[in-house]
Amino acid sequence: MYKFDDLIHIMEELRSDHGCPWDREQTLPSLKQYIAGETQEVFEAIDGNDMENLCEELGDVLFLIVFGSRIAAEQGLFTMDDVVDGVCRKMIRRHPHVFGDMKVNSREELDAVWEAVKEQEKAEKADKNAGKGRKTLTTFGKKDINDKVR
């Protein structure tokens, strides 16, 4: 059975000098149509309760994520490891009730925590873009998030 690292290697080969001309000529903007199309096919597989096709279509979406990450890496923008690191950090940050010591007692509280963390992320991104640096969840304060829950 192939593993994720095999997919990375396949993409490297497809984009290499001896790889596929079509794959080598793709750009981030040219991938947009394929990402949209494959995402629509995921929706259709879910709506049709076609789990075999869903597995295939999710693979196609994963391939396009790897593809886009490879193009970005070639341009010195970011790598697949950066994508994985970013989504892991985001999911841990957005689930302090799972990965931290925060307690939530209802779905409403959970939704409030999620929205508070997203607001914090937007503020941090705005600060970063303004050159002001970033706060972490610990310095931003669990108190601020808990206040949003109440």
One Martini backbone bead per residue (centre of mass of N, CA, C, O) as a GRO file, in nm:
protein
  150
    1MET     BB    1   0.097   0.036   0.022
    2TYR     BB    2   0.061   0.353  -0.006
    3LYS     BB    3   0.195   0.665   0.096
    4PHE     BB    4   0.241   0.993   0.145
    5ASP     BB    5   0.540   0.997   0.054
    6ASP     BB    6   0.477   0.884  -0.228
    7LEU     BB    7   0.318   1.127  -0.328
    8ILE     BB    8   0.546   1.327  -0.309
    9HIS     BB    9   0.732   1.177  -0.508
   10ILE     BB   10   0.546   1.180  -0.751
   11MET     BB   11   0.536   1.488  -0.774
   12GLU     BB   12   0.836   1.532  -0.815
   13GLU     BB   13   0.845   1.372  -1.081
   14LEU     BB   14   0.629   1.529  -1.244
   15ARG     BB   15   0.809   1.812  -1.202
   16SER     BB   16   1.039   1.720  -1.341
   17ASP     BB   17   1.240   1.716  -1.617
   18HIS     BB   18   1.126   1.397  -1.664
   19GLY     BB   19   0.841   1.456  -1.661
   20CYS     BB   20   0.539   1.607  -1.700
   21PRO     BB   21   0.443   1.860  -1.896
   22TRP     BB   22   0.171   1.932  -1.768
   23ASP     BB   23   0.268   1.946  -1.472
   24ARG     BB   24   0.497   2.162  -1.523
   25GLU     BB   25   0.285   2.397  -1.634
   26GLN     BB   26   0.167   2.441  -1.377
   27THR     BB   27  -0.023   2.655  -1.162
   28LEU     BB   28  -0.192   2.793  -0.924
   29PRO     BB   29  -0.419   2.911  -1.106
   30SER     BB   30  -0.464   2.643  -1.280
   31LEU     BB   31  -0.576   2.470  -1.028
   32LYS     BB   32  -0.856   2.587  -0.956
   33GLN     BB   33  -1.042   2.419  -1.147
   34TYR     BB   34  -0.967   2.142  -1.016
   35ILE     BB   35  -1.048   2.199  -0.729
   36ALA     BB   36  -1.343   2.260  -0.790
   37GLY     BB   37  -1.415   1.994  -0.934
   38GLU     BB   38  -1.330   1.793  -0.707
   39THR     BB   39  -1.511   1.910  -0.490
   40GLN     BB   40  -1.776   1.851  -0.635
   41GLU     BB   41  -1.728   1.540  -0.639
   42VAL     BB   42  -1.743   1.509  -0.337
   43PHE     BB   43  -2.030   1.604  -0.301
   44GLU     BB   44  -2.160   1.388  -0.485
   45ALA     BB   45  -2.065   1.141  -0.323
   46ILE     BB   46  -2.210   1.217  -0.066
   47ASP     BB   47  -2.499   1.252  -0.180
   48GLY     BB   48  -2.475   0.939  -0.304
   49ASN     BB   49  -2.333   0.746  -0.104
   50ASP     BB   50  -2.026   0.709  -0.245
   51MET     BB   51  -1.755   0.575  -0.099
   52GLU     BB   52  -1.568   0.491  -0.324
   53ASN     BB   53  -1.567   0.768  -0.467
   54LEU     BB   54  -1.485   0.938  -0.227
   55CYS     BB   55  -1.205   0.826  -0.195
   56GLU     BB   56  -1.107   0.920  -0.472
   57GLU     BB   57  -1.177   1.227  -0.446
   58LEU     BB   58  -1.003   1.283  -0.200
   59GLY     BB   59  -0.744   1.210  -0.347
   60ASP     BB   60  -0.761   1.437  -0.555
   61VAL     BB   61  -0.748   1.666  -0.350
   62LEU     BB   62  -0.482   1.586  -0.223
   63PHE     BB   63  -0.316   1.609  -0.479
   64LEU     BB   64  -0.369   1.918  -0.513
   65ILE     BB   65  -0.233   1.999  -0.253
   66VAL     BB   66   0.043   1.888  -0.327
   67PHE     BB   67   0.073   2.045  -0.586
   68GLY     BB   68   0.056   2.333  -0.472
   69SER     BB   69   0.289   2.296  -0.270
   70ARG     BB   70   0.506   2.241  -0.480
   71ILE     BB   71   0.491   2.505  -0.630
   72ALA     BB   72   0.548   2.682  -0.383
   73ALA     BB   73   0.827   2.559  -0.323
   74GLU     BB   74   0.958   2.640  -0.596
   75GLN     BB   75   0.895   2.958  -0.507
   76GLY     BB   76   0.952   2.990  -0.186
   77LEU     BB   77   0.685   2.996   0.001
   78PHE     BB   78   0.608   2.679   0.062
   79THR     BB   79   0.533   2.372   0.219
   80MET     BB   80   0.391   2.086   0.310
   81ASP     BB   81   0.486   2.111   0.602
   82ASP     BB   82   0.353   2.389   0.643
   83VAL     BB   83   0.065   2.297   0.602
   84VAL     BB   84   0.058   2.086   0.828
   85ASP     BB   85   0.146   2.270   1.056
   86GLY     BB   86  -0.083   2.478   1.028
   87VAL     BB   87  -0.328   2.284   1.073
   88CYS     BB   88  -0.242   2.174   1.344
   89ARG     BB   89  -0.229   2.440   1.498
   90LYS     BB   90  -0.522   2.524   1.442
   91MET     BB   91  -0.668   2.279   1.572
   92ILE     BB   92  -0.546   2.315   1.852
   93ARG     BB   93  -0.636   2.611   1.895
   94ARG     BB   94  -0.957   2.540   1.831
   95HIS     BB   95  -0.915   2.298   2.080
   96PRO     BB   96  -0.890   2.362   2.407
   97HIS     BB   97  -1.092   2.126   2.507
   98VAL     BB   98  -0.875   1.900   2.409
   99PHE     BB   99  -0.558   2.038   2.426
  100GLY     BB  100  -0.655   2.152   2.700
  101ASP     BB  101  -0.824   2.304   2.998
  102MET     BB  102  -1.081   2.355   2.870
  103LYS     BB  103  -1.430   2.402   2.932
  104VAL     BB  104  -1.731   2.259   2.797
  105ASN     BB  105  -2.110   2.238   2.817
  106SER     BB  106  -2.172   2.315   2.508
  107ARG     BB  107  -2.229   2.393   2.187
  108GLU     BB  108  -2.233   2.698   2.231
  109GLU     BB  109  -1.958   2.717   2.365
  110LEU     BB  110  -1.800   2.593   2.137
  111ASP     BB  111  -1.873   2.806   1.925
  112ALA     BB  112  -1.753   3.045   2.087
  113VAL     BB  113  -1.466   2.948   2.088
  114TRP     BB  114  -1.421   2.928   1.788
  115GLU     BB  115  -1.481   3.231   1.729
  116ALA     BB  116  -1.267   3.351   1.918
  117VAL     BB  117  -1.023   3.225   1.780
  118LYS     BB  118  -1.074   3.345   1.502
  119GLU     BB  119  -1.053   3.640   1.594
  120GLN     BB  120  -0.766   3.617   1.694
  121GLU     BB  121  -0.641   3.538   1.423
  122LYS     BB  122  -0.720   3.797   1.274
  123ALA     BB  123  -0.568   3.991   1.460
  124GLU     BB  124  -0.289   3.867   1.421
  125LYS     BB  125  -0.279   3.905   1.115
  126ALA     BB  126  -0.307   4.211   1.123
  127ASP     BB  127  -0.059   4.260   1.298
  128LYS     BB  128   0.144   4.127   1.110
  129ASN     BB  129   0.078   4.307   0.861
  130ALA     BB  130   0.159   4.567   1.050
  131GLY     BB  131   0.424   4.472   1.223
  132LYS     BB  132   0.338   4.374   1.544
  133GLY     BB  133   0.301   4.085   1.565
  134ARG     BB  134   0.238   3.805   1.790
  135LYS     BB  135   0.004   3.620   1.954
  136THR     BB  136  -0.083   3.393   2.183
  137LEU     BB  137  -0.300   3.210   2.351
  138THR     BB  138  -0.159   3.261   2.624
  139THR     BB  139  -0.139   3.580   2.591
  140PHE     BB  140  -0.430   3.640   2.519
  141GLY     BB  141  -0.613   3.438   2.666
  142LYS     BB  142  -0.842   3.239   2.813
  143LYS     BB  143  -1.018   3.458   2.931
  144ASP     BB  144  -1.118   3.580   2.664
  145ILE     BB  145  -1.259   3.324   2.571
  146ASN     BB  146  -1.435   3.280   2.820
  147ASP     BB  147  -1.590   3.546   2.785
  148LYS     BB  148  -1.723   3.457   2.513
  149VAL     BB  149  -1.882   3.213   2.634
  150ARG     BB  150  -2.059   3.391   2.846
   0.00000   0.00000   0.00000
